[in-house]
Each structure stands twice: as structure tokens, then as C-alpha cells.
Amino acid sequence: MQPKLFIDGAWHDAAERGTIDVINPATERVFASIAAGTAADIDRAVAAAKRAGQGPWARTTGRERAAILRAIAAGIEAEKDRLARLEVEDNGKPLAEAEGDIADTIYCFNLYATYAEELEAKQGEQIAVPDDRFRTTIKYVPVGVAGLIVPWNYPLLMAAWIVAPALAAGCTLVLKPSEYTPITALALARICHDAGVPPGVVNVVTGLGRDAGAPLAAHPDVSKLAFTGSVPTGIAVATAAAKDVKSLSLELGGKSPIVVFDDADLEQVVEWVMFGIFWNQGQVCSATSRLIAQQGIAGPLVERLAAEAQRIKIGDGMGEGVQLGPLVSHQQYDKVLGYMETGKREATLVCGGGRPAGFNAGYFVEPTIFTNVPPSARIWNEEIFGPVLSVADFKTEDEALTLANTTEFGLAAAVMTKDLERAERVADRLEAGVVWINCSQPNFLEPPWGGMKKSGVGRELGTWGLMNFLEPKQITAYRSTDPWGWYLKDTKTG
């Protein structure tokens, strides 16, 4: 792969001609190089997006954009096996998980094609007002140039979550993928071009966050910013957006609780807790990393979880039957190992806690469980973003809710119990944008996705995701032949 940027419908060298190595986290070997974009490249990409937004793309109908979105979905479908393998190579996740991500990506583009068609039908809808001399209609216009900054844990899927609605709305965009996992974003650029996306509508600039992401967030011609990633970077993006009063959506971190009552089905709980913390190596913003178990079930549950965790097959994501791949980077590997060492001082290590035996290369860590974790512990309060589960117990429902809600995050939460009235009651009181009952992590693209507190601003997915890229415009027309009649009638005194 040549290290190029995709700007204005063509491939270009970075302005400073720098490159960044892309490393396979299972082998620690370089398998590709990408262009290291900088502020000059962002300027060129934003200018291209701005021109495209003022050209024929601005006059496309929802139906026309839907056809392009479906063509993108078909292009991804045609390359799904290759794209899944690329995700494994630069992210490290097991192949089966990557294949699921690509399938969801295809679904996402097709879903927003449907929403684009529905948007066309809504244009000019009439809104009732209390004076029949006036007719008020609503039109939905694209917000403008969108700057999209996506993370490394679901590289292509997270891009689709915001690229698809941006295109459905009629926006133009500059996409900045993570420097750790940029390969499928570049493939998406080519697929969009082949699907008929006009030059300048989709631009992809790779590079480091400080060199490409920060200039994109601060660019005065970007009207909309959508960022998914860490809280500190999200705050920096929000600060940049505030300076120009840009439209903003943030999907940030989490430290999600899963509350388990004594009456829950033990085997069902084991299945969902394992999935909630060890899927994607625990590198999931909504991972239910805090297990809050009632005292009657806590002991047996931890025993079963430890047994299952030690049976997880660890290895290169391309390996047969691998369930847990490496972490994405050396930086993430060091961070997670550091939290494991902290946890050993703060709580009781049940299993895991380090590098698995027999792995001499790759960013592999063991699935890890800590019990007796105090509410003040760092591993209880800070997002680790790795396969580390912290466990605390409780006696009463109120105590469980206090443990669950005493956090700066509010992305997701789960509750498990056979008492459905209690489940609904607890769900209502959990401070989270997404709550699961008797499960953890099922994610559909039609409902809204997003969090409270420091977990984010706004909502993605569904029609909520589409509205992120639209500005509703009110048009009110006076329908009387007497231009002053409405005023004189309301102000006349005799």
C-alpha cells in the first residue's frame, strides 16, 4: 500500500511527505506505512469538502444519496473477507469478531440509505401553528463540512456510524482515522469513490492526533465535529468546537456497571458478564467492567467466571478458535498492565493479572478478575479499556444503585434478575444512556447510542444519528392578501 491521503477524489502525498508505520499487534511487526497528514493536508481536505458542498452534491435528493449509500454497502460486501482480515491485521481482534463488524458496517450504510429516502419524504412537512393565516413548513438542510475523528477499537464500523449519516444528510466530510488502525478507512475512501461519491465529498486524512486531528477540530470551515475516543481528547475537541460554536457530538469513555441480584440465573449471568468484559479484548467503551453482585450469588459467580476466563483461547486473531487477541498497541498494552499492577495493590487478584505464558511477541494480556474492590480504587473508577473485571458485592438494591451510579461516566449499564418489576425499577434509576436487562452489549443500529455525564454529548445511530448532521429550517409564509391585516387586527383598540 502506498502511503497516500485521499483528498478531492484522488490520492495525494502528505504535504510534509512523512509516514507512519502500522504495526500488527499480534506480531509487533510493521505491515504497512501510511501518510502522516498535517495541518496543511487538513486545509486542503477541508477546502475540497467545502467546494463539494457548494457544488452538485448540494442539490442531490435523498433518493439519489440513498442509491450511493447502497452502492457503498455493496462495495463493502464485495470485499468483506479482505476487509475483515485487514481489521485483524491492524487491530488484533479475532477474525470472527472482525467479520461481524464488517457485516454491521454493510447494514449501517443500507440503513442510512433508507433514512435518506425517508428524509426526502419529510422535506417541507407542515407544522400546525395557532393562526391559520400562516403556513409553517420545515426543511432539513445539511450542517456543512463535517470533521469526523474515529477510534481504533472498531475501525471501519465506527467510521460507518458517522460517515453513513453524514452522507445521508447531504454533508461533505473529512475523516481522520486512528493512526493505529487506518487501513480500512483508506479502503472505504476507494469504495466510496467507486460507488459514485463525487470528488471532495469524502476525504480521508491519516496522521497523528496532534498533527491532523487537532487541526481538523480547530478548522474554521468545519461546521460539525463528531469524535469518538477518550475523555481528555474529547474535552480538547469540545474546546476547539466552542471557539467557533461548531455543532458537536462526542462519544467518550465508560466504566459501565452490571448489577446482578441473587435470583438471577447463574449460567446466564456468566455468559453475559464474560461477553460484556472480554469481547474485543475489553476494548469497548460500553464494556460492563464493574460487576456489582448481591452477596448470595457473588461467591459462586466469581468462581464460575474465573474458571471460564482461564479457558479463553488467547492468540493471533487469525488463529483457529481464538477468542482473545492482543491489545491494539504497545501504549495500550503498557497502560493495561499498569492497571493490573495497581489492582494487585488495591484488591484481590482472582485470575490473570499479566502477560500469558508462552507469548514472546505481541501485545497480549490475560483475562483478569479482581474481587474485594473498594469504591475508591483506581481500577473501579478509571476506564482501563482492557480485559479487566472489577467485582464488588452488595446487600440491598439501594446500595447496588449507589455503587453503580457513583461514577463520572454514564454510557451504559446492565441489570440481571428474574424479577422483571425490579429490573425495570433499577433500569429507570441507573444513570446511563443505554441500559440492558438480563444481557450485556447487544447493540442495534436503530435505537439511539450515547451517554450521560463524561461519557459524551448527543446521540449517534438511528434517526438521532442522522439529525446530528442536519439543521431544521423553519419557513413561515403569510397567506392573506392584506399584508398588514394580521397586525392591525391584533393591535386595534377601537
N, C-alpha and C positions, 0 to 999 in steps of 0.2 A: 504494500500500500504506500503510495506517495504521500508525504506529509503536506496536505493542501487544506485550505479553507474553502467552503462553498459560499460564494457571495455573488449575488445578482445573476444566478443561473449558470455560473461557471466556477471552475476550480482555480484557486489562486495560491501563490506562495504567501506566507506571512510577511508583513512589511519588514520585519527585522530578520526574517529568514531563520529564526530559531526553531528548534524542535524539542519535543518531549518524548522520552521513551515510555512505552506502555508495557507493563510487566504482567506476566501470567502469575497470579498469586499462589498457584499450586507448585510452581517450579522455581519461582523468583527469577525467571529468565525473560529478557526483552523479546517480545514477539512482533512489535510494530513501533513505528515512530509517527507522531502527529505534529502538525504545525503549532507553534507556540504563538498564538494570536496576542496582540497587544492593543492599546487604545487606538492606534491608527487603523487597525483592522476593524475594530468595533465602529469607528467613524464611517468607514467605507460600507460596512454591512448595514448600519442604520440608515445611511443615505440611500442605499439601494432599496431598503424596505419602505422608506418614506416616498420615494419616486413611484414604487409599485403600488402603494396605497392611493396614489393620486391618478393612476392610470386605469386601464380597462378592468383590473381586478375590483376596483371600487364600484363598478356597475354590474358585477355578476349577481345573479339571483341565488337564492338559497338552493334552488333546484340544481343550478349549474355547479355550485360548490359541493353539493351532495354527490354529484357524479364524480368529481375529482377525489373526494374523500373515499368513495368506494373503490376508485382505481388505486389509490394508495393502499387500501386494505388488501386488494387483490395482488398488488406488487409484493407486499409483505408475505402474503400467503404463498406466493411462488418461491420465496426464498426462506421460508420459515425454518427449515432444517439448518441451513447455513447460519442464519441469524442466531438461532439458539446456541449453536456451537461457539459463535463469536462471544456471546454473553458469558458462556462458561470460561472462555479463554481469558477475558479481561476482568471478569467479576469473581469467578471461582465457584459460583453456586452449582449444585448438582444439575446435570443435564435435564432431568425430568422437570425440575423447577423452572429452568430456563424455557423449556418447551411450553409450559403453562403460561409463562409471562408473554411469550410471543402470541399465543392463542388469544390472550386477553387484549393484547395490542391490536390485533386484527378486529376483534369485537368492538374495541373502543372507536376506531375510525368508522366502522359501519354504523355504530350507534349515533355518532355525531353527524353522519350523513342524514340520518332520519331527523335529527333535531334541526338540521339546516333546512330541510323541507318544511318542517313544522313552523320554523321561524318565518319563512316566506308567507305562510298562510296567516300568520299573526300580524303582519305588517299592515298598518292602517286600521287596526281594530279600534272600534269606537268605545269610549268610556262615558258612562252616564254622568251628567252634571245636572244640578238642580235648576237650570234655566234653559228652556227649550229653544231660545233664540240663539244658542251657541252649540256648536258641534265640536267635540274634542276627540281627537284620534291620537294614537300612539304609534310611533315608528321606532324601530330599533336599529341604531347605526353602530358600526364597528368603532371601538375605542381608539384605534390608530395603530401605531407601531408598538408591538409587544416585545418586551425583553424577557426571555424565558431561561431560567437557570435551574438545571435539574441535577439530582444527586446520583450517586454511584450504586445504590443498593438494588434498584430496578431500572437499569439504564434506559432501555427502549420503552418500557411500559410507562415510566414516569414522564418521559418525553411525550408520549401519546396522550397522556392525561391532560396536557395543556396545549400541545400543538393541534390536536384534533378540534377542540372547541374554538381555538383562535381562528383556525381556517374556516370552520363552520360559521363563525360570526362575521367573516369577511376582513379580518385583520391581516396585516403583514407581520413578520416576526424575525427576530434574531435569537437563535437557540445557542446557549452555551452549555455543553455537557461537562460532566466531571472529567478532569484530566486523567483520572484513574480508569474510567470506563467510557471512552469517547467513540469506540469503533462503530457501534450500531447507530449512533446519531449521524455519523457521516454516511452510513449506508442508507439511512432514512432520507437524507438530503437527495441522494441519487434517485431513490424510489419516487420521491415527490416530483422531481424533475421529469422522470419518465412517465409519471401519471398525468402530466399536463399542467402542473403548477407553474404559473408564469414566472419569469426571472424576477428576482428581488422579493418575491412573496415569502419564501422560506430561505433563510440564510443560517449557516452553521459556522460558528467561530469557536475553535478549540483553543485551550490555553489554561494557564493557571488562574485561580480565582482573583488574585490581586492584580493580575495583568490584563485579564479580559472580562471577568465577572464584575469587578468593581467599576470599570469604565462603562460597562453596559448599564449597570444600575444607576449611574450618575448622569447618563447621557440626556441632554435636554430635549432631544427629539423622540425619546421613548415615552409613550403615553401610559403604558401599562407594564407593571413588573409582576411576574409570578415566580416565586422562589420556593424551592423545597430543599431543606437541609437543616443545619444546626441552629440553635437559638442565637449564639453570638453573631453568626453571619447574617441571620435573619434580621437582627437588630440593625446591623450595618446597612443592609438593603433598605429597611424601612426608613432609616435616617436619610439615605440618599433620595428615596422617593418623596419624603416630606419636603425637601428643599424645592422641588418643582411641583408639589401637590399632585404626584402621579397616582393613578389607580393602582392598588396594591393587593395582592393575595399572598399569604405566607402559609406554608405547611411545614411546621417545625418539629421539635422533638417530643418525646413522650416517656413516661415511666408508668405504664398502664397497670392497674391492679386487676387481679382476677380473684373474686371473693367466693369462697367455697363453704357452703353450710354442711352440717353433719349429715343431713338427709340426702345429699347428692349421691348419684351412682358413682362408685369409686372408679370403675374401669372407664366410664365415660369421662370423668374428670381427668384421669391420667392421660387419655388420648388428647384432650383439648389443651391441657397445660403443656404437654410436650410440643404440640403443634404451635402453641402461642409463643414459645420462647426459643425453640431450636430451629424452626423453619428459617431458611435463608441465613443460617448461622447466627440467628438472633439480630441480624442487621435490618430491623424493621422498626419504623418509627412508632408503630402501634403495638409492638411486642408486649404481651402481658408478662412483664418481667418481675412483678411483685405479686407473689402468691399469699393471699390472706385467708388462712384456713381455720375453721372452727375447731376447737380443741379436741372434740371427739373423733374427727377424721384426720387431723393433721399428721399424727404419727404414722398410721398405715399409708396415708397418701405419699408422704415423703419417702417411705421405704420403697413403695412401688415405683415412684418417679426415679429414684436413684438406680434401681435395677434396670429400668428401661433406658435411662441415659447411658449407662455403661454398655448397653448393647448396640448403640447407634454406630453405624459403619461410617468411619471417617476416611476421607481420601480425596483425590483429584476428582473434580465434578464430572469428568468424562468416564470415570470408572464404573463398572457394573455394580448396581445396587448401592452406590454411595448416597448417604443421607445427610452428611455434614461436610461441606467443603471448607476451604481455607477462608480466612478473613480477606478483605479486599486489598489491603496494602500493609506495608511494614509499619506505617504510622498507626493504623488501626490495631494491628497485632500488638504493638508495644502498649497502646492505650488499654486494651482489654486485659493483657497480662498484668498491668499495673493495678487495675481494679481488683483482679483476683488476689494479688498480694495484700491489698488493702482489706479485702473481705476476710482474709485469714486472720487479721488482727481484730476485726470488728465483730465477727460472728463465728459460727461453727461450720467448717467445711464438711459437706457430706460426700461429695464425689467431684472428680475433675480437679480444676484449680491450676492447670498449667498446660504445657505442650504435651500432646500424646506421644507415647513411646513409639520408637521406630520411624519417626518422621525427621529426616535430616535436612529437608528443604521445604519451603512453602510456609505460609502464614497460618498454620494450623493450631487451634486450641481445643481443649477438651470441653464437652458439655459439662457445665458446672452448676452445683446446687449448694446454697448456704442456708442454714436454719438459724434460729435464735437471733434474727437480725433486728437490732433495735431501730426505732424510728429515726434516731439521729444519725444512723450510719450513712456513709457516703454511698455505699452500694445500694442503699434503699432509696436515696434521694436523687442521685445523679444518673443520667442516661448513659449506660455502658455501651450499648449498641453491639452486643456480642451475646454468645450463648451462656448467659449467666442468670440464674434464677435465685431471687432472694425470697425467703419464706418467714412469715410471722404468723402467730396464731391469735385468736380472739375468743371471747365468751359470748358477747351479745351483739345484736345487729347494729346497735348504735356505735359500739366500739369498732366494728368492722368498717362502718362508713367513715368514722373519723380517721382510721388508718388509710383508707382508700383515698379520701379527699384531701388529706394534708400533704399537698404537693404543689409545686409551681406549674405542673403540667396538667393538661386536661384533654388529651386527644381521644383516648379510648378506655374502656373498662368492660369487665365481664362479671357476671354473677351466675353461680351454679347451685341449683336447689330443685327439689321436686315440688316444692310449694310455689305454685305459679303466682299466687297473690303476693307472696313475699318477694318473688323475683321481680314482679312489676313495681312493687313499692321501692325496692332497693334500686332498681334501674332508674326510677324517677329522681332519686336522691344522689345518684352518682354524678359527679361534676365532670362530665366528659361529652365531647361532641358525638361520639359513637359508643353505644352500649350493646353488648351481646348477652343474650340469655341462653344458658346451657350450651355455649360454644365459645370459640375464640378465633378471631381473624377471618371469618368469612367476609369477603369483600365483593360487592356488586357495583357495577358502574352507573346504575340508575339513581340510587339514593345519594344525598349529599355527603361529602367527606371533608372533615376538618375538625379543629379542636378549639377548646377554650383556654383561658389563661395564656401561658407562654407557649402553648402548642400551636398557635397560629392565628391568622386573621382571614376571615372569609371561608368559603366552602368551594371545593372542587367537585367534579363529576356531576352526572345528571344535568338537568337544565340549569342547576345552580352554577356549574362549571361554564356553561355557555354564557350566562349572564355576566360572568366575570369580564368578558371581552366585548360587551355591548353597553351602549349608552341609550336609555329610553328617552325619546324626544317627544314632548307634548306639542301638538299643533291644534290650536283652538281657533275656530272660524266663526265670525258673526254672520248670521243668516238673514237678518232683516234688511229691508231696503232703506230704512231710516237710520243713518249712521249714529245719530245722537239719541235715538228713541229710548234705548236702554238706560242711558244716563239721566235723561230728563224725567223719565218715569220714576226712577228711584230717588231723585233729589227734589222734585217739585213739591212745593209746600202749599200751593193754593191756586 
